Amino acid sequence: MTAEYRDWDYSRLVNEYFSRAVRFCARMLGNITDGEEVAQQAFVGLFEKGSKPWEKGDPLPYLYRVLRNACIDHVRRRRTRNADGSLDQAATVDLSNAEAGEVREAVLEAVGRLEEGQREVVLLRYFEELSLKEVADAVGKSVGATAMLLTRAKANLKEWLGKLPEFEND
């Protein structure tokens, strides 16, 4: 453990990272209310389990893994079965109104259309500004697999956003 993180406690973890956690969960789940609820439950879970993500260094990769898993669990709990037995995706992500500005809205909408794994790595890498290694640690994949997910996600985003006038020449 590095000296930088040795003296951390839960209150510091919450003070330093709760707003980022809420933002990440809200983007994963498509709304701020669910994001706040899931982030709060994740922090309470860390406290109750006695988990101390800072003991091995930077707590961010571990914290994002916990948040990611909490979001996935939340989505699974929200799925309901229709009368015909098909799944009703009550947790469909719609990020089109997440931020003001038409270009930002288009980008967020496109990110929301990505398949779950690609969306996670894009959010962690570009919205939360984690390094590729930190993203890989957070999603539990190798750096190579994470880089491949990012490459595929960027190709999808380029295809979808390239049709908009703002992105035609990029």
Order of alpha helices (4+ residues) and beta strands (2+ residues): alpha-alpha-alpha-alpha-beta-beta-alpha-alpha-alpha-alpha
